[in-house]
Amino acid sequence: MKNTKVILAALGGIILVAVLGAGFFAWCEISAKTAAIEGDEDGNDGLETVQAKADKLSRKSVYPCDESLKQLKESRETVTAWRDEAFALASAGDRAVTETTDAAFKEFIVGDARRLTLLPEDSPEKIVEANFEFGPFKPYIAEGKMPERDELKTLQRKWDDVATIIETLASNGVSRVTAIEIKAPGAAGAAKGEGEEQPRARKGRSGKRQQAKSDAPVGVQPDSYTYLVTCQMRPAAFVKTLNALEKSQRFMTVDDFSFRHDKDVIAEAFGAEKKDDSQSAGGRRGRRGRRSQQVVAEAEDADKPKFKTITDPMADPPFEVKLTVTVYDFKSLEGEKKEGDKEEEEKK
């Protein structure tokens, strides 16, 4: 009985020591976590204290010391250089719109339309038919209508876009352009929510920041016109066309595209194969005398690799593709023209 009591007492002592040790380690972990979040008695800052200081410092204005001013100047120069480089790359393909008359413009697009119907020059299959309507320009090309003088600048820009798109498609293997229309003309950088009632600026520091933001310069607002192009092409031409539009010096984006096949070549091939199998099976049932010859022929062909071409994309007919392309102009040449006119006026 005494041995049993000794064993139980020893086990109880071990369990007590283990519980005390676990409690001590848990207390240490809780204390360390609390110190990391709230800080400790030695003056070390916790996460909450650091966050509060950072939030307080972020709300303050930059201290106008020499080091801060130097850093701000370097940052501003870096951003300005990046902006100028990006604008130069984006506006590299901008086109100048020259002064013209309604009769001269009509004569020009009639001749240019004739040129486009001859593309590509090295192929008998042309990109557009001889009676292609060229979307909204049909009245000026085929119906003898004269363009309005106050719309000449816009019409010049749109015709240049249409010609550029057709030339790009013709040079990248597109079989035929069947239609092109202007989907949504307008300025790309139109103010968001224009015409809607703007919320009142709140008083205080946040209200001042909102007012300063609204008074900031808007920047370059490019013109953009979106075109819906319906064409026929094969897969290789589709890939080349997307790459060409993306790499074009003229800033163009493909906003959307869709496919449509006149017939499912793969489904038709499998359907024809099943039909052939059923016909051959029926023929075998009616010609039992030839079964032995067929078995011998099948045995001879057993070692040969069985391969049958279902479809060849290179030989398939072109499929219809609808491309939604937006062409941008950043009006960089208009700014140069205004500066040149100003210099000429000053010389006079």
KOLRO-358714 format. One line per 3 residues: for each residue x, y, z of N, C-alpha, C, O. Coordinates in steps of 0.2 Angstrom, whole numbers, always signed. Atoms other than C-alpha are relative to their C-alpha. Example, Ala and Ser with C-alpha at 12.3 -4.5 7.8 and 13.67 -1.06 7.14 Angstrom:
// KOLRO-358714
+4,-6,+0,+62,-22,+39,+4,+6,+0,+9,+5,+3 | -4,-6,-1,+68,-5,+36,-4,+5,+3,-1,+11,+4
// end
This chain:
// KOLRO-358714
+4,-6,+0,+0,+0,+0,+4,+6,+0,+3,+11,-3 | -4,-6,+0,+14,+12,+4,+3,+1,-7,+4,+7,-9 | -3,+0,+7,+22,+8,-13,-5,+4,-5,-3,+8,-9
+5,-3,+5,+6,+13,-22,-1,+7,+2,-1,+11,-3 | +0,-7,-2,+5,+29,-12,+6,+4,-3,+5,+10,-5 | -6,-3,+3,+23,+33,-17,+0,+2,-7,+1,+7,-10
+0,-1,+7,+20,+30,-35,-5,+5,-2,-4,+10,-6 | +5,-5,+1,+4,+41,-35,+2,+7,+1,+1,+11,-2 | -3,-7,-2,+13,+55,-26,+5,+2,-5,+5,+8,-7
-5,-2,+5,+27,+54,-39,-3,+2,-6,-2,+7,-9 | +3,-2,+6,+15,+55,-53,-4,+6,+0,-4,+10,-4 | +3,-7,-1,+5,+69,-46,+5,+6,+0,+4,+11,-3
-5,-6,+0,+21,+79,-43,+3,+1,-7,+4,+7,-9 | -3,-1,+7,+27,+76,-61,-6,+4,-4,-4,+8,-8 | +6,-3,+4,+9,+81,-68,+0,+7,+2,-1,+12,-2
+0,-7,-2,+10,+97,-57,+6,+4,-3,+5,+9,-5 | -5,-3,+3,+27,+101,-63,-1,+2,-8,+1,+7,-10 | +1,+0,+7,+22,+98,-81,-6,+6,-1,-5,+10,-6
+5,-5,+1,+6,+109,-79,+3,+7,+2,+2,+12,-2 | -4,-6,-1,+17,+123,-71,+4,+2,-5,+4,+8,-7 | -4,-2,+6,+29,+122,-85,-4,+3,-6,-2,+7,-9
+5,-2,+5,+15,+123,-98,-3,+7,+1,-3,+11,-3 | +2,-7,-2,+8,+138,-89,+5,+5,-1,+3,+11,-3 | -5,-5,+0,+24,+147,-88,+2,+1,-8,+2,+7,-9
-2,-1,+7,+28,+144,-107,-6,+4,-3,-5,+9,-7 | +6,-4,+3,+10,+150,-111,+0,+7,+2,-2,+12,-2 | +0,-7,-3,+12,+166,-100,+6,+3,-4,+5,+9,-6
-6,-3,+4,+29,+169,-109,-3,+2,-7,-1,+8,-10 | +2,-2,+7,+21,+168,-126,-6,+5,+0,-5,+10,-5 | +5,-5,-1,+6,+179,-121,+3,+7,+1,+2,+12,-2
-4,-6,-1,+18,+192,-114,+4,+2,-6,+4,+8,-7 | -4,-2,+6,+29,+192,-130,-5,+3,-5,-3,+8,-8 | +5,-3,+5,+13,+194,-141,-2,+7,+2,-3,+11,-2
+2,-7,-2,+7,+208,-130,+5,+5,-1,+3,+11,-3 | -6,-5,+1,+24,+217,-130,+1,+1,-7,+2,+7,-9 | -1,-2,+7,+25,+215,-149,-6,+4,-3,-5,+8,-7
+6,-4,+2,+7,+223,-151,+0,+7,+3,-1,+12,+0 | +1,-6,-4,+7,+236,-137,+6,+3,+3,+6,+9,+5 | -6,-3,-3,+25,+238,-132,+1,-3,+7,-3,-6,+10
-2,+3,-7,+34,+233,-116,+2,+5,+5,+2,+11,+3 | -2,-5,-5,+40,+241,-100,+7,+3,-1,+8,+9,+2 | -6,-3,+2,+57,+244,-107,+0,+6,-5,+5,+9,-6
+0,-5,+5,+51,+257,-119,+0,-2,-7,+0,+3,-11 | +0,+2,+7,+51,+247,-134,-7,+0,-3,-12,-2,+0 | +6,-2,+3,+37,+252,-146,-3,-7,-3,+0,-11,-6
+3,+5,+3,+24,+239,-151,-3,+2,-7,-2,+7,-10 | +2,-1,+7,+15,+237,-168,-5,+5,+0,-5,+10,-4 | +5,-5,+0,+0,+248,-163,+3,+7,+1,+1,+12,-2
-3,-7,-1,+12,+262,-157,+4,+2,-7,+3,+8,-9 | -3,-2,+6,+22,+261,-173,-5,+2,-6,-4,+7,-9 | +5,-2,+5,+6,+261,-184,-3,+7,+1,-4,+11,-3
+2,-7,-2,+0,+276,-174,+5,+6,-2,+3,+11,-5 | -5,-5,+2,+16,+285,-177,+0,+1,-8,+1,+7,-10 | -1,+0,+8,+17,+281,-196,-7,+4,-2,-6,+8,-7
+6,-4,+2,-1,+287,-198,+0,+7,+2,-2,+11,-2 | +0,-7,-2,+2,+303,-189,+5,+3,-4,+4,+9,-7 | -5,-3,+4,+18,+306,-199,-3,+1,-8,-1,+5,-11
+2,+0,+7,+9,+302,-216,-5,+6,-1,-6,+8,-6 | +5,-6,+1,-4,+316,-212,+3,+6,+0,+0,+11,-1 | -3,-7,-1,+9,+329,-209,+3,+2,-7,+4,-3,-11
-3,-2,+6,+16,+339,-223,+8,-1,+0,+11,-2,+5 | -7,+1,+0,+34,+336,-229,+4,+5,+3,+3,+11,+1 | -4,-5,-3,+46,+345,-219,+5,+3,-5,+9,-1,-8
-3,-3,+5,+54,+358,-230,+8,+1,+1,+11,+6,+1 | -7,-1,+0,+72,+354,-227,+4,-2,-6,+0,-3,-11 | -4,+1,+6,+86,+353,-240,-1,-7,-3,-1,-8,-9
+0,+7,+3,+86,+334,-241,-7,-2,-3,-7,-5,-8 | +7,+1,+3,+67,+333,-243,-1,+3,-6,-4,+0,-11 | +1,-3,+6,+67,+346,-256,+4,-3,-6,+1,-3,-12
-4,+4,+6,+81,+337,-266,-4,-6,-2,-4,-8,-8 | +4,+6,+2,+71,+321,-265,-6,+1,-4,-7,-3,-8 | +6,-2,+4,+55,+329,-271,+2,+2,-7,-1,+0,-11
-2,-2,+6,+64,+337,-285,+2,-6,-5,+1,-7,-10 | -2,+6,+3,+72,+320,-290,-5,-4,-2,-6,-7,-8 | +6,+4,+1,+56,+311,-289,-4,+3,-6,-7,+0,-10
+4,-3,+6,+47,+324,-300,+4,+0,-6,+0,-1,-11 | -4,+0,+6,+61,+324,-313,-1,-8,-3,-2,-8,-9 | +1,+7,+3,+59,+304,-314,-6,-1,-3,-7,-4,-8
+6,+1,+3,+41,+305,-316,-1,+4,-6,-5,+1,-11 | +0,-4,+6,+42,+319,-329,+3,-4,-6,+0,-4,-11 | -4,+3,+6,+55,+309,-339,-4,-6,-2,-5,-8,-8
+4,+6,+2,+44,+293,-338,-6,+2,-4,-8,-1,-9 | +6,-3,+3,+29,+303,-343,+1,+2,-7,-3,+0,-12 | -1,-2,+7,+37,+311,-358,+2,-6,-4,+0,-6,-10
-2,+6,+4,+45,+294,-364,-7,-4,-2,-7,-6,-8 | +6,+3,+2,+28,+286,-363,-4,+3,-5,-7,+0,-9 | +4,-4,+5,+19,+300,-372,+3,+0,-7,+0,-1,-12
-3,+0,+6,+32,+300,-385,-1,-7,-4,-2,-7,-10 | +1,+6,+3,+30,+281,-388,-7,-1,-2,-8,-3,-8 | +7,+1,+2,+11,+282,-388,-2,+4,-6,-6,+2,-10
+2,-5,+6,+10,+297,-400,+5,+0,-6,+4,+4,-10 | -5,+1,+6,+24,+291,-412,-4,-1,-7,-2,+1,-12 | +4,+2,+6,+10,+286,-424,-5,+6,-2,-9,+4,-6
+5,-5,+1,+0,+302,-423,+0,+3,-8,+6,+3,-11 | +0,-2,+7,-6,+309,-440,-2,+7,+0,-7,+9,+3 | +2,-7,+1,-7,+327,-446,-6,+1,-4,-7,-3,-9
+6,-1,+5,-24,+333,-453,+1,+7,-3,+2,+12,+0 | -2,-6,+4,-21,+346,-467,-7,+3,-2,-12,+0,-2 | +6,-3,+2,-33,+359,-472,-2,-2,-7,+3,-3,-12
+2,+2,+6,-43,+354,-487,-8,+3,-1,-10,+6,+3 | +7,-2,+2,-60,+357,-496,-4,-6,-1,-2,-12,-1 | +4,+6,+1,-75,+346,-498,+1,-4,-7,+1,-10,-7
-1,+3,+7,-72,+343,-517,+7,-4,+0,+7,-9,-2 | -7,+3,+0,-53,+339,-514,+0,-6,+5,+3,-11,+3 | +0,+6,-4,-57,+327,-500,-4,-5,-3,-2,-11,-3
+4,+5,+4,-70,+318,-510,+4,-3,-5,+4,-9,-6 | -4,+3,+5,-58,+316,-524,+5,-4,+2,+7,-9,+0 | -5,+4,-3,-45,+310,-513,-2,-7,+3,+1,-12,+1
+2,+7,-3,-55,+296,-504,-3,-4,-6,-2,-10,-5 | +2,+5,+6,-62,+290,-521,+6,-3,-3,+6,-9,-4 | -6,+3,+2,-44,+288,-527,+3,-5,+4,+6,-10,+2
-3,+4,-5,-38,+281,-511,-4,-7,+1,-1,-12,+2 | +4,+6,+0,-53,+268,-511,+2,-4,-5,+2,-10,-5 | -2,+5,+6,-48,+262,-528,+7,-3,+1,+8,-9,-1
-6,+3,-2,-30,+260,-521,-1,-6,+5,+3,-11,+4 | +1,+6,-5,-36,+249,-507,-3,-6,-3,-2,-11,+0 | +3,+6,+3,-46,+238,-518,+5,-4,-4,+3,-10,-6
-5,+4,+4,-30,+233,-527,+5,-4,+5,+10,-7,+3 | -4,+3,-5,-22,+227,-510,-2,-7,+1,-8,-9,+1 | -7,-1,+0,-12,+216,-508,+2,-1,-8,-1,-4,-12
-2,+0,+7,-3,+219,-524,+3,-6,-3,+2,-7,-9 | -3,+7,+2,+6,+202,-525,-5,-6,+0,-2,-11,-1 | +5,+6,-1,-10,+192,-524,-6,+1,-5,-9,+7,-5
+6,-1,+4,-25,+189,-536,-6,+1,+4,-11,+4,+2 | +5,-1,-5,-36,+188,-521,+1,+7,+4,+5,+8,+8 | -1,-6,-3,-39,+206,-515,-4,+0,+6,-8,-3,+8
+2,-1,-6,-43,+212,-498,-7,+2,+1,-11,+0,+5 | +7,-2,+1,-60,+220,-503,-2,-1,-7,+2,-1,-11 | +3,+0,+6,-71,+219,-517,+0,+6,-4,+1,+12,+0
+0,-6,+4,-72,+232,-531,-5,+5,+2,-5,+11,+2 | +6,-4,-2,-89,+238,-525,+0,+0,+8,-6,+1,+10 | +0,+0,-7,-84,+238,-506,-3,+7,+2,-1,+12,-1
+3,-6,-2,-94,+251,-497,+4,+5,+5,+2,+11,+5 | -4,-4,-5,-81,+257,-484,-4,+4,+5,-3,+9,+7 | +4,-2,-5,-94,+259,-471,-3,+7,-1,-7,+8,-6
+3,-6,+1,-99,+277,-468,+2,+5,-6,-1,+10,-7 | -2,-4,+6,-90,+284,-483,-3,-2,-6,-2,+1,-12 | +3,+2,+6,-101,+275,-495,-4,+6,-4,-4,+7,-10
+4,-5,+4,-112,+291,-499,+5,+5,-3,+3,+8,-9 | -5,-5,+3,-96,+301,-503,+4,-4,-6,+6,-1,-11 | -4,+3,+5,-88,+287,-514,-5,-3,-6,-3,-2,-12
+5,+4,+5,-103,+278,-523,-6,+4,-1,-9,+3,-6 | +6,-3,+1,-117,+290,-521,+0,+8,-2,-5,+11,-3 | -1,-7,+2,-110,+307,-526,-1,+5,+5,-2,+11,+3
+2,-5,-5,-114,+316,-510,+7,+3,+2,+12,+0,+3 | -6,-4,-2,-102,+330,-504,+0,+0,+7,-5,+1,+11 | -1,+0,-8,-95,+330,-486,-2,+7,+2,+0,+12,-2
+1,-6,-3,-100,+344,-475,+7,+3,+2,+11,+0,+4 | -6,-3,-1,-86,+357,-473,+2,+0,+8,+8,-1,+9 | -2,+0,-7,-87,+358,-454,+2,-7,+3,+4,-8,+8
-1,+6,-2,-85,+339,-453,+7,-3,-4,+9,-9,-3 | -6,+2,+4,-69,+338,-465,+5,-3,+5,+8,-8,+3 | -5,+2,-4,-57,+337,-451,-1,-7,+3,+3,-12,+3
+2,+7,-3,-66,+322,-442,+0,-5,-6,+2,-11,-4 | +0,+5,+6,-69,+313,-459,+7,-2,-2,+8,-7,-4 | -6,+1,+2,-51,+315,-463,+4,-5,+5,+7,-10,+3
-3,+4,-5,-46,+307,-447,-3,-7,+0,+1,-12,+0 | +4,+6,+1,-59,+293,-449,+3,-4,-6,+4,-10,-6 | -3,+3,+6,-53,+289,-467,+7,-3,+1,+8,-8,-1
-7,+2,-1,-35,+288,-462,+0,-6,+5,+4,-11,+4 | +0,+6,-4,-40,+275,-448,-2,-6,-4,+0,-11,-3 | +2,+5,+4,-50,+265,-460,+5,-3,-5,+6,-9,-6
-5,+3,+5,-36,+264,-473,+5,-3,+4,+8,-8,+1 | -6,+3,-3,-23,+260,-460,-2,-7,+2,+2,-12,+2 | +3,+7,-2,-34,+245,-453,+0,-4,-6,+2,-10,-6
+0,+4,+6,-37,+239,-471,+7,-2,-2,+8,-8,-4 | -7,+2,+2,-18,+240,-475,+3,-5,+4,+6,-9,+2 | -3,+5,-5,-13,+231,-459,-3,-7,-2,+1,-12,-1
+3,+6,+1,-26,+217,-463,+3,-3,-6,+4,-9,-7 | -2,+3,+6,-20,+215,-481,+7,-2,+0,+9,-7,-3 | -7,+2,-1,-2,+214,-476,+2,-6,+4,+7,-8,+5
-1,+6,-5,-5,+200,-464,-4,-6,-2,-5,-10,+3 | +3,+6,+2,-14,+187,-474,-7,-1,+1,-10,-6,+0 | +7,+1,-1,-32,+191,-471,-3,-1,-7,-1,+3,-12
+2,+2,+7,-42,+184,-485,-5,+5,-3,-4,+7,-9 | +5,-5,+2,-56,+197,-486,-3,+4,+5,-5,+1,+11 | +4,-5,-5,-64,+212,-477,-7,+1,-3,-7,+3,-9
+7,+0,+2,-83,+211,-479,-3,+6,+2,-8,+8,-1 | +4,-6,-2,-88,+226,-469,+4,+3,+5,+8,+0,+9 | -4,-4,-5,-81,+240,-458,-5,+6,+1,-8,+9,-3
+4,-5,-2,-91,+252,-448,+3,+4,+6,+6,+1,+10 | -2,-4,-6,-88,+266,-435,-5,-2,+6,-11,-1,+5 | +5,+2,-5,-95,+259,-419,-1,+5,+5,-7,+6,+7
+1,-5,-5,-92,+273,-406,+5,+5,+0,+10,+5,+4 | -5,-6,+0,-83,+289,-410,-1,+4,+6,-6,+5,+9 | +0,-4,-6,-78,+300,-396,+6,+1,+3,+11,-2,+1
-6,-1,-4,-65,+307,-385,+1,-5,+5,-3,-7,+9 | -2,+6,-5,-56,+293,-375,+0,+3,+7,-1,-1,+11 | -2,-2,-7,-52,+304,-360,-6,+4,+2,-5,+9,+6
+6,-4,-2,-70,+311,-358,+0,+0,+8,+1,-5,+11 | +1,-1,-7,-73,+317,-340,-5,-5,+2,-11,-6,+0 | +5,+5,-3,-81,+303,-330,-5,+3,+4,-4,+7,+8
+5,-3,-3,-98,+307,-324,-2,+7,-2,-4,+11,+2 | +1,-7,+3,-99,+323,-335,-8,+1,+0,-11,-3,-2 | +7,-1,+0,-116,+331,-332,-3,-2,+6,-9,+0,+7
+3,+2,-6,-119,+323,-316,+1,+5,+6,+7,+8,+6 | -1,-4,-5,-121,+332,-300,+6,-2,+5,+6,-8,+7 | -6,+2,-3,-104,+332,-291,-1,+1,+8,-5,+6,+10
+1,-1,-7,-104,+329,-272,+4,+6,+3,+9,+7,+1 | -3,-6,-3,-100,+344,-261,+7,-2,+4,+7,-7,+7 | -6,+2,-4,-82,+344,-254,-1,+1,+7,-4,+6,+9
+1,+0,-7,-81,+341,-236,+5,+5,+3,+10,+7,+0 | -4,-5,-3,-74,+354,-224,+6,-3,+3,+6,-9,+4 | -6,+3,-4,-57,+352,-216,+5,-1,-5,+5,+1,-11
-6,+2,+3,-41,+345,-222,-2,-4,-6,+1,-3,-12 | +2,+5,+6,-49,+331,-233,-3,+4,-6,-2,+3,-11 | +3,-4,+5,-60,+344,-242,+5,+4,-4,+4,+5,-10
-5,-3,+4,-44,+354,-246,+3,-4,-5,+5,-2,-11 | -3,+5,+4,-36,+339,-253,-4,-2,-7,-2,-2,-12 | +4,+2,+6,-51,+335,-264,-1,+6,-5,-1,+6,-11
+0,-6,+4,-52,+353,-270,+7,+1,-4,+7,+3,-10 | -6,-1,+4,-33,+353,-275,+0,-6,-5,+3,-4,-10 | +0,+5,+5,-36,+336,-284,-4,+2,-6,-2,+1,-12
+4,-2,+6,-50,+344,-294,+3,+5,-4,+2,+6,-10 | -4,-6,+3,-39,+359,-298,+6,-2,-4,+9,+2,-8 | -6,+3,+3,-25,+348,-304,-1,+0,-8,-7,-1,-10
+0,+1,+7,-21,+348,-323,-3,-7,-2,+0,-12,+0 | +3,+6,+3,-31,+335,-333,+5,-4,-4,+6,-11,-3 | -5,+3,+4,-17,+331,-345,-2,-1,-7,-7,+2,-9
+1,+1,+7,-17,+324,-362,-7,-4,-1,-8,-9,+2 | +7,+3,+1,-35,+319,-368,+0,-2,-8,-2,+2,-12 | +0,+2,+7,-33,+308,-384,-6,-1,-3,-11,-2,+0
+6,+1,+4,-46,+307,-398,+0,-8,-1,+6,-10,-3 | +1,+7,+1,-52,+289,-401,-6,-1,-4,-11,+2,-3 | +5,+2,+4,-63,+281,-414,+0,-8,+0,+5,-11,-1
+0,+7,+0,-69,+263,-413,-3,-3,-6,-8,+0,-8 | +3,+3,+6,-72,+252,-428,-1,-7,+1,+3,-11,+4 | +2,+7,+0,-81,+235,-430,+2,-2,-7,-1,+0,-12
-2,+2,+6,-72,+226,-444,-2,-8,-1,+0,-12,+4 | +2,+7,+1,-79,+210,-451,+4,-3,-6,+4,+0,-12 | -4,+3,+5,-67,+199,-461,+0,-7,+0,-2,-10,+5
-1,+7,+0,-62,+182,-466,+7,-2,+0,+11,+1,-4 | -7,+1,+0,-46,+174,-462,+1,-7,+3,-4,-10,+6 | -2,+7,-2,-37,+158,-457,+4,+1,+7,+6,+7,+8
-3,-1,-7,-29,+155,-439,+7,+4,-1,+8,+8,+3 | -7,-3,+0,-11,+160,-445,-1,+7,-1,+3,+11,+2 | +1,-7,+1,-17,+176,-452,-3,+4,+6,-2,+10,+7
+3,-3,-6,-27,+180,-436,+5,+2,+5,+5,+7,+8 | -5,-1,-5,-12,+178,-425,+5,+6,-3,+7,+10,+1 | -5,-5,+3,-1,+189,-437,-4,+7,+0,-1,+12,+1
+4,-6,+0,-15,+202,-438,+0,+3,+7,+1,+9,+8 | +0,-2,-7,-16,+203,-419,+7,+3,+2,+7,+8,+5 | -7,-2,-2,+3,+205,-417,+1,+7,-4,+4,+11,-1
-1,-6,+4,+3,+218,-431,-3,+6,+3,-1,+12,+3 | +3,-6,-3,-10,+229,-423,+3,+2,+7,+3,+8,+8 | -3,-1,-7,-1,+227,-406,+6,+4,-1,+8,+8,+3
-7,-3,+2,+16,+232,-414,-1,+6,-4,+4,+10,-5 | +0,-6,+5,+9,+246,-425,+2,+6,+3,+1,+8,+9 | -3,-7,-3,+17,+263,-423,-6,+4,+1,-6,+8,+6
+6,-4,-2,-1,+270,-424,-3,-4,+6,-3,-10,+6 | +2,+3,-6,-8,+267,-407,-7,-3,-1,-12,+1,-1 | +6,+4,+1,-22,+254,-409,-1,-5,+5,+4,-9,+7
+1,+5,-5,-30,+242,-397,-6,-4,-3,-10,-2,-6 | +6,+4,+2,-41,+227,-400,-4,-1,+6,-2,-5,+11 | +4,+1,-6,-55,+228,-388,-4,-6,+0,-5,-8,+6
+4,+6,+0,-65,+213,-393,+1,-4,-7,+2,-1,-12 | +1,+4,+6,-66,+199,-406,-4,-6,+1,-5,-9,+6 | +4,+6,-1,-77,+184,-410,+1,-4,-7,+3,-1,-12
-1,+5,+5,-77,+169,-422,-7,-3,-2,-11,-3,+2 | +6,+4,+2,-90,+161,-433,+2,-4,-6,+5,-2,-11 | -1,+5,+5,-88,+145,-444,-6,-1,-4,-12,-2,-1
+5,+2,+4,-99,+142,-458,-2,-7,+1,-8,-9,+0 | +2,+7,-1,-98,+123,-455,+6,-3,+5,+11,+0,+5 | -5,+3,-5,-89,+112,-442,+3,-5,-4,+0,-11,-5
-4,+5,+4,-76,+103,-452,+1,-6,+4,+1,-12,+1 | -2,+6,-4,-71,+91,-438,-7,-4,+1,-6,-10,+0 | +6,+4,-1,-89,+86,-435,-2,-3,-6,-5,-9,-6
+2,+3,+6,-92,+83,-453,+5,-6,-2,+3,-11,-5 | -5,+5,+2,-76,+73,-455,-2,-7,+4,-2,-12,+2 | +1,+6,-4,-81,+61,-440,-7,-3,-3,-8,-9,-2
+6,+3,+2,-99,+60,-447,+1,-4,-7,-2,-9,-7 | -2,+3,+6,-92,+55,-464,+3,-7,+1,+2,-12,-2 | -3,+6,-2,-81,+42,-456,-4,-5,+3,-4,-11,+1
+5,+5,-3,-95,+34,-446,-4,-3,-6,-6,-9,-6 | +4,+3,+5,-105,+33,-462,+3,-5,-4,+0,-10,-6 | -4,+5,+3,-91,+24,-471,+0,-6,+3,+0,-12,+0
-1,+6,-4,-89,+12,-457,-7,-4,-1,-7,-10,-2 | +6,+3,+0,-108,+8,-457,-1,-3,-7,-4,-9,-8 | +0,+2,+6,-108,+6,-476,+4,-6,-2,+2,-11,-5
-5,+6,+1,-93,-6,-476,-3,-6,+4,-2,-11,+1 | +2,+6,-4,-101,-16,-462,-6,-3,-4,-7,-9,-4 | +5,+3,+3,-117,-18,-472,+2,-4,-6,-1,-9,-8
-3,+4,+6,-107,-23,-488,+3,-7,+2,+2,-11,-2 | -3,+6,-2,-98,-36,-478,-6,-5,+1,-5,-11,+0 | +5,+5,-2,-114,-44,-472,-4,-3,-7,-6,-8,-7
+3,+2,+6,-120,-45,-490,+5,-4,-5,+3,-7,-10 | -5,+4,+4,-104,-53,-497,+4,-4,+5,+10,-3,+6 | -3,+5,-5,-100,-67,-485,+6,-4,-4,+11,-6,+0
-6,+4,+4,-89,-75,-499,+6,+4,+1,+11,+0,+0 | -6,-4,+0,-77,-61,-497,+3,+1,+7,+8,+4,+8 | -2,-1,-7,-75,-62,-478,+7,-2,+1,+11,+1,+4
-6,+3,-1,-60,-73,-479,+6,+5,-3,+11,+6,+0 | -5,-5,+3,-51,-61,-491,+1,+6,+4,+6,+9,+5 | -1,-6,-4,-55,-46,-480,+4,-2,+7,+8,+3,+9
-4,+1,-6,-48,-55,-464,+7,+0,-2,+11,+2,+2 | -7,+1,+2,-32,-59,-474,+3,+7,-1,+8,+9,+2 | -2,-7,+1,-31,-40,-479,+1,+3,+7,+6,+7,+7
-1,-4,-7,-34,-34,-461,+6,-3,+3,+9,+1,+7 | -6,+3,-3,-21,-46,-455,+7,+3,-3,+11,+4,+1 | -6,-3,+3,-8,-39,-467,+1,+7,+2,+6,+10,+2
+0,-7,-2,-13,-21,-462,+1,+1,+7,+1,+7,+9 | +0,+0,-7,-12,-25,-444,+6,+4,+3,+6,+8,+8 | -6,-3,-2,+6,-20,-442,+1,+7,-3,+6,+10,+0
-1,-7,+3,+4,-4,-452,-3,+5,+5,-8,+4,+8 | +2,-5,-4,+2,+12,-442,-7,+3,-3,-7,+5,-9 | +6,-3,+3,-16,+18,-443,-1,+7,+2,-1,+9,+8
+0,-7,+0,-17,+36,-446,-5,+3,-5,-4,+2,-11 | +4,-3,+5,-30,+47,-454,-1,+7,+2,-3,+9,+8 | +1,-8,-1,-31,+66,-456,-7,+2,+1,-11,+1,-4
+7,-3,+0,-47,+73,-449,-1,+6,-3,-6,+7,-6 | +1,-7,+3,-44,+91,-453,+7,+3,-1,+11,+1,+4 | -6,-4,+1,-30,+102,-459,-1,+7,+0,-5,+10,-5
+2,-7,-1,-31,+120,-453,+2,+4,-6,-1,+9,-8 | -2,-4,+6,-21,+126,-468,-4,-1,-6,-4,+3,-10 | +4,+1,+6,-33,+118,-480,-7,+2,+1,-11,+2,-3
+7,-2,-1,-49,+123,-471,-2,+7,-3,+2,+11,-4 | +2,-6,+3,-59,+137,-478,+0,+6,+6,+0,+4,+12 | -1,-5,-5,-57,+154,-469,-7,+1,+4,-12,+0,+2
+5,-1,-5,-68,+158,-454,-2,+8,+1,+3,+12,+0 | +2,-7,+0,-77,+174,-451,+2,+3,+7,+1,+0,+12 | -3,-3,-6,-69,+186,-438,-3,+7,+1,-3,+11,-4
+3,-7,-1,-77,+202,-430,+5,+3,+5,+6,+1,+10 | -5,-3,-4,-63,+213,-423,-3,+7,+2,-5,+11,-2 | +2,-7,-2,-67,+229,-413,+7,+3,+2,+10,+2,+7
-7,-3,+0,-52,+240,-415,-1,+8,+2,-5,+11,-2 | +1,-7,-1,-50,+257,-407,+7,+3,-2,+12,+1,+0 | -6,-4,+2,-37,+270,-414,+0,+6,+3,-5,+10,+4
-1,-6,-4,-30,+284,-404,+4,+5,-3,+9,+3,-7 | -5,-5,+2,-22,+300,-408,+0,+5,+6,-4,+8,+8 | -1,-4,-6,-14,+310,-395,+1,+8,-1,+3,+12,+3
+0,-7,+3,-14,+327,-405,+7,+3,+1,+7,+9,+3 | -7,-3,-1,+5,+329,-403,+1,+4,-6,+5,+9,-5 | -2,-4,+6,+6,+336,-421,-4,+6,+0,-2,+11,-3
+4,-6,-1,-8,+348,-417,+4,+5,+4,+4,+11,+2 | -3,-5,-5,+2,+356,-403,+6,+2,-4,+8,+8,-3 | -6,-3,+4,+18,+357,-415,-3,+5,-5,+1,+10,-6
+3,-4,+5,+7,+365,-428,-2,+7,+3,+0,+12,+0 | +2,-6,-3,+0,+378,-416,+7,+4,+2,+7,+10,+1 | -6,-3,-2,+18,+382,-410,+3,+3,-6,+6,+9,-6
-3,-3,+6,+24,+384,-428,-4,+6,-3,-1,+11,-5 | +4,-6,+2,+9,+396,-432,+2,+6,+4,+2,+11,+2 | -1,-6,-4,+13,+406,-417,+7,+3,-1,+8,+9,-1
-7,-3,+2,+32,+408,-422,-1,+4,-6,+3,+9,-7 | +0,-4,+6,+27,+413,-439,-4,+7,+1,-2,+12,-2 | +3,-6,-2,+15,+426,-432,+5,+5,+3,+5,+11,+2
-5,-5,-3,+29,+433,-421,+5,+2,-5,+7,+8,-4 | -5,-3,+5,+41,+434,-436,-3,+6,-4,+0,+10,-6 | +3,-5,+4,+28,+444,-445,-1,+7,+4,-3,+12,+1
// end
